Amino acid sequence: MVEMAMTLLTHPGEGPAFPYAGQPMHILAGHGGQPPGFAAMEVTIPGHFAGPIPHAHDEFDEAIYVLSGRLLVTGDGEPEEAVPGSMFTAPRGHRHGFSNPSGEPARVLGLWAPPEPALAFMRDIGAALTPDTPPDPDLMREIYARHASRLLP
């Protein structure tokens, strides 16, 4: 029987990372099933980042907590500015998106539950997004479809 750790401490720069729009996305929790209930990742969103096309995920919930900088977040209504200390949540099936229209980077903490489908999606979409060009809708549609997600412009 494999014993799972009761606690897990991830220090800055530790743990696995993968690219998201040209920046390292650091996995703080959820990698390797530790813990099994959620994933947490930290990433810097580049200035002038167009962001993903508004979309919905059908297999996981998502939340973005702004640590520094500002994001423009989109849900079902008009876009709103998220400043440090703001948390934007998107339950499964709900339309959401974000961008960073300012010239300054924004550092965020992302939370997803459950972790496995979210980590797989974030790896694929992160590699396809670039910091300086809008996303290709056809490529995004294909990636989203593979991960039980939908574009909802």
C-alpha contacts under 8 A as a table, 3 or more apart, distances in Angstrom:
res1	aa1	res2	aa2	distance
4	M	34	Q	7.63
5	A	8	L	6.77
5	A	34	Q	7.69
8	L	29	A	7.95
8	L	34	Q	7.80
10	T	14	E	6.01
10	T	15	G	6.72
10	T	28	L	5.90
10	T	29	A	7.86
11	H	14	E	5.41
13	G	26	H	7.52
14	E	26	H	7.95
15	G	26	H	6.87
15	G	27	I	6.23
15	G	28	L	6.69
16	P	26	H	6.15
16	P	27	I	5.72
16	P	31	H	7.94
17	A	24	P	5.86
17	A	25	M	5.21
17	A	26	H	4.36
17	A	27	I	5.77
18	F	24	P	5.46
18	F	25	M	5.34
18	F	26	H	6.90
18	F	123	R	6.51
18	F	126	G	7.74
18	F	127	A	8.00
19	P	22	G	5.56
19	P	23	Q	5.31
19	P	24	P	4.61
19	P	25	M	5.74
19	P	123	R	7.29
19	P	126	G	5.70
19	P	127	A	5.77
20	Y	23	Q	5.19
20	Y	24	P	6.06
20	Y	25	M	5.85
20	Y	43	V	7.67
20	Y	122	M	7.66
20	Y	123	R	7.44
20	Y	125	I	7.40
20	Y	126	G	3.67
20	Y	127	A	5.81
20	Y	129	L	6.70
20	Y	130	T	7.83
21	A	45	I	7.65
21	A	46	P	7.82
21	A	126	G	5.55
21	A	127	A	6.65
21	A	128	A	7.31
21	A	129	L	4.65
21	A	130	T	4.33
21	A	131	P	4.93
22	G	126	G	7.89
22	G	127	A	7.69
22	G	129	L	7.62
22	G	130	T	5.98
22	G	131	P	6.06
23	Q	43	V	6.93
23	Q	44	T	6.45
23	Q	45	I	7.39
23	Q	46	P	7.76
24	P	43	V	6.37
24	P	44	T	7.66
25	M	41	M	6.34
25	M	42	E	5.74
25	M	43	V	4.66
25	M	44	T	7.63
26	H	41	M	5.29
26	H	42	E	5.22
26	H	43	V	6.43
27	I	30	G	7.29
27	I	31	H	6.74
27	I	39	A	7.50
27	I	40	A	6.16
27	I	41	M	4.45
27	I	42	E	6.77
28	L	31	H	7.74
28	L	39	A	7.39
28	L	40	A	5.32
28	L	41	M	5.24
28	L	42	E	7.18
29	A	34	Q	6.33
29	A	35	P	6.58
29	A	38	F	7.21
29	A	39	A	5.00
29	A	40	A	4.94
29	A	41	M	6.99
30	G	33	G	5.38
30	G	34	Q	4.89
30	G	35	P	5.28
30	G	36	P	6.36
30	G	37	G	7.45
30	G	38	F	5.63
30	G	39	A	4.04
30	G	40	A	6.55
30	G	115	P	5.55
30	G	116	E	7.66
31	H	34	Q	5.84
31	H	35	P	7.79
31	H	39	A	7.19
31	H	115	P	7.72
33	G	36	P	4.65
33	G	115	P	7.64
33	G	116	E	7.77
35	P	38	F	6.46
35	P	39	A	7.70
36	P	114	P	7.33
36	P	115	P	6.97
37	G	113	A	6.12
37	G	114	P	5.40
37	G	115	P	6.53
38	F	111	L	6.95
38	F	112	W	5.55
38	F	113	A	4.36
38	F	114	P	4.96
38	F	115	P	4.76
39	A	110	G	7.99
39	A	111	L	5.63
39	A	112	W	5.11
39	A	113	A	6.32
39	A	114	P	7.03
39	A	115	P	4.68
39	A	118	A	7.69
39	A	119	L	7.41
40	A	109	L	6.85
40	A	110	G	5.53
40	A	111	L	4.55
40	A	112	W	6.54
41	M	109	L	5.70
41	M	110	G	5.17
41	M	111	L	6.66
42	E	107	R	7.27
42	E	108	V	5.74
42	E	109	L	4.56
42	E	110	G	6.23
43	V	107	R	5.80
43	V	108	V	5.63
43	V	109	L	6.70
43	V	110	G	7.93
44	T	105	P	6.36
44	T	106	A	5.50
44	T	107	R	4.23
44	T	108	V	6.29
45	I	49	F	6.99
45	I	100	N	6.98
45	I	105	P	5.53
45	I	106	A	5.03
45	I	107	R	6.07
45	I	108	V	7.42
46	P	49	F	5.59
46	P	100	N	7.03
46	P	103	G	7.97
46	P	104	E	7.07
46	P	105	P	4.56
46	P	106	A	6.63
46	P	131	P	6.16
47	G	100	N	5.65
47	G	101	P	6.47
47	G	102	S	5.48
47	G	103	G	4.34
47	G	104	E	4.70
47	G	105	P	4.57
47	G	106	A	7.26
47	G	131	P	7.97
48	H	99	S	7.70
48	H	100	N	5.37
48	H	101	P	4.59
48	H	102	S	5.58
48	H	103	G	5.56
48	H	104	E	7.78
48	H	131	P	7.59
48	H	132	D	7.09
49	F	99	S	5.74
49	F	100	N	5.03
49	F	101	P	6.38
49	F	131	P	5.34
49	F	132	D	6.23
49	F	133	T	7.66
49	F	134	P	7.87
50	A	98	F	7.91
50	A	99	S	5.08
50	A	100	N	6.52
50	A	101	P	7.07
50	A	131	P	7.62
50	A	132	D	7.62
50	A	133	T	7.06
50	A	134	P	5.47
50	A	135	P	7.60
51	G	97	G	7.12
51	G	98	F	5.50
51	G	99	S	4.30
51	G	100	N	7.03
51	G	129	L	7.96
51	G	134	P	7.32
51	G	135	P	7.54
52	P	55	H	7.89
52	P	97	G	6.12
52	P	98	F	6.69
52	P	99	S	7.38
52	P	129	L	7.59
52	P	135	P	6.55
53	I	97	G	6.35
53	I	135	P	7.15
53	I	137	P	7.61
53	I	140	M	7.88
53	I	151	L	6.56
53	I	152	L	7.45
53	I	153	P	6.48
54	P	74	T	7.31
54	P	95	R	6.27
54	P	96	H	5.18
54	P	97	G	4.43
54	P	98	F	7.59
54	P	151	L	5.98
54	P	152	L	5.31
54	P	153	P	5.30
55	H	94	H	7.74
55	H	95	R	5.14
55	H	96	H	5.54
55	H	97	G	6.44
55	H	149	S	7.07
55	H	150	R	5.39
55	H	151	L	4.18
55	H	152	L	4.67
55	H	153	P	7.05
56	A	92	R	6.78
56	A	93	G	5.09
56	A	94	H	5.22
56	A	95	R	4.77
56	A	96	H	6.36
56	A	149	S	5.55
56	A	150	R	5.35
56	A	151	L	6.60
56	A	152	L	6.94
57	H	60	F	6.08
57	H	61	D	7.25
57	H	92	R	5.36
57	H	93	G	5.41
57	H	94	H	7.24
57	H	147	H	7.95
57	H	148	A	6.27
57	H	149	S	4.23
57	H	150	R	6.55
58	D	92	R	5.03
58	D	93	G	5.06
58	D	148	A	5.59
58	D	149	S	5.71
59	E	92	R	6.45
59	E	114	P	7.88
59	E	117	P	6.81
59	E	118	A	7.93
59	E	148	A	6.35
59	E	149	S	7.73
60	F	91	P	7.43
60	F	92	R	5.55
60	F	112	W	6.47
60	F	113	A	5.30
60	F	114	P	5.76
60	F	115	P	7.82
60	F	117	P	6.95
60	F	118	A	6.34
61	D	89	T	7.87
61	D	90	A	6.06
61	D	91	P	4.57
61	D	92	R	4.90
61	D	112	W	5.48
61	D	113	A	5.33
61	D	114	P	7.40
62	E	89	T	5.90
62	E	90	A	5.16
62	E	91	P	6.26
62	E	92	R	7.66
62	E	110	G	7.21
62	E	111	L	5.70
62	E	112	W	4.58
62	E	113	A	6.87
63	A	87	M	6.70
63	A	88	F	5.47
63	A	89	T	4.17
63	A	90	A	6.02
63	A	110	G	5.70
63	A	111	L	5.07
63	A	112	W	6.51
64	I	87	M	5.50
64	I	88	F	5.13
64	I	89	T	6.44
64	I	108	V	6.50
64	I	109	L	5.80
64	I	110	G	4.55
64	I	111	L	6.41
65	Y	84	P	7.77
65	Y	85	G	6.70
65	Y	86	S	5.74
65	Y	87	M	4.23
65	Y	88	F	6.42
65	Y	108	V	5.57
65	Y	109	L	5.10
65	Y	110	G	6.31
66	V	69	G	7.19
66	V	70	R	7.11
66	V	71	L	7.73
66	V	82	A	6.90
66	V	83	V	6.26
66	V	84	P	4.80
66	V	85	G	5.67
66	V	86	S	5.55
66	V	87	M	6.41
66	V	106	A	7.33
66	V	107	R	6.36
66	V	108	V	4.58
66	V	109	L	6.51
67	L	84	P	5.01
67	L	85	G	6.21
67	L	106	A	7.46
67	L	107	R	5.41
67	L	108	V	5.14
67	L	109	L	6.87
68	S	83	V	7.28
68	S	84	P	5.01
68	S	106	A	5.37
68	S	107	R	5.11
68	S	108	V	6.98
69	G	83	V	6.50
69	G	84	P	6.37
69	G	104	E	6.69
69	G	105	P	6.10
69	G	106	A	4.05
69	G	107	R	6.40
70	R	81	E	6.74
70	R	82	A	5.61
70	R	83	V	4.79
70	R	84	P	6.78
70	R	100	N	6.79
70	R	102	S	7.52
70	R	105	P	7.93
70	R	106	A	5.72
71	L	81	E	5.76
71	L	82	A	5.16
71	L	83	V	6.82
71	L	98	F	6.54
71	L	99	S	5.78
71	L	100	N	4.86
71	L	101	P	7.33
71	L	106	A	6.99
72	L	79	P	6.23
72	L	80	E	5.55
72	L	81	E	4.58
72	L	82	A	6.08
72	L	98	F	5.47
72	L	99	S	5.26
72	L	100	N	6.02
72	L	101	P	7.16
73	V	79	P	5.44
73	V	80	E	5.42
73	V	81	E	6.21
73	V	82	A	6.60
73	V	88	F	7.46
73	V	96	H	7.36
73	V	97	G	5.88
73	V	98	F	4.27
73	V	99	S	6.61
74	T	77	G	6.99
74	T	78	E	6.61
74	T	79	P	4.51
74	T	80	E	6.61
74	T	95	R	7.85
74	T	96	H	5.20
74	T	97	G	5.01
74	T	98	F	5.80
75	G	78	E	7.25
75	G	79	P	6.97
75	G	90	A	7.76
75	G	94	H	7.59
75	G	95	R	5.48
75	G	96	H	4.38
75	G	97	G	6.72
76	D	94	H	7.80
76	D	95	R	6.08
76	D	96	H	7.14
82	A	86	S	5.52
82	A	87	M	7.45
82	A	88	F	7.65
83	V	86	S	5.58
90	A	94	H	5.91
90	A	95	R	7.25
90	A	96	H	6.36
91	P	94	H	5.72
95	R	152	L	6.49
100	N	103	G	7.87
100	N	105	P	7.57
100	N	106	A	7.37
102	S	105	P	7.64
112	W	115	P	5.94
112	W	118	A	6.21
113	A	118	A	7.18
114	P	117	P	6.88
114	P	118	A	6.89
115	P	118	A	5.26
115	P	119	L	5.90
116	E	119	L	5.37
116	E	120	A	6.35
117	P	120	A	5.24
117	P	121	F	6.16
117	P	147	H	7.14
118	A	121	F	5.10
118	A	122	M	6.03
119	L	122	M	5.13
119	L	123	R	6.15
120	A	123	R	5.35
120	A	124	D	6.50
120	A	147	H	7.78
121	F	124	D	5.32
121	F	125	I	6.05
121	F	143	I	7.86
121	F	144	Y	7.69
121	F	147	H	5.90
122	M	125	I	5.21
122	M	126	G	5.53
123	R	126	G	5.28
123	R	127	A	6.29
124	D	127	A	5.43
124	D	128	A	6.55
124	D	143	I	6.98
125	I	128	A	5.11
125	I	129	L	6.22
125	I	140	M	7.48
125	I	143	I	6.74
126	G	129	L	5.39
127	A	130	T	7.79
128	A	135	P	7.89
128	A	139	L	7.91
128	A	140	M	7.89
129	L	134	P	7.97
129	L	135	P	6.09
130	T	133	T	5.91
130	T	134	P	7.52
130	T	135	P	7.39
135	P	139	L	7.90
135	P	140	M	6.95
136	D	139	L	5.44
136	D	140	M	6.09
137	P	140	M	5.01
137	P	141	R	5.94
138	D	141	R	5.13
138	D	142	E	6.34
139	L	142	E	5.22
139	L	143	I	6.32
140	M	143	I	5.17
140	M	144	Y	5.97
140	M	151	L	7.78
141	R	144	Y	5.18
141	R	145	A	6.04
141	R	150	R	7.01
141	R	151	L	6.33
142	E	145	A	5.23
142	E	146	R	6.43
143	I	146	R	5.26
143	I	147	H	6.62
144	Y	147	H	5.20
144	Y	148	A	6.40
144	Y	149	S	4.66
144	Y	150	R	5.65
144	Y	151	L	7.14
145	A	148	A	5.44
145	A	149	S	5.54
145	A	150	R	6.31
146	R	149	S	7.52
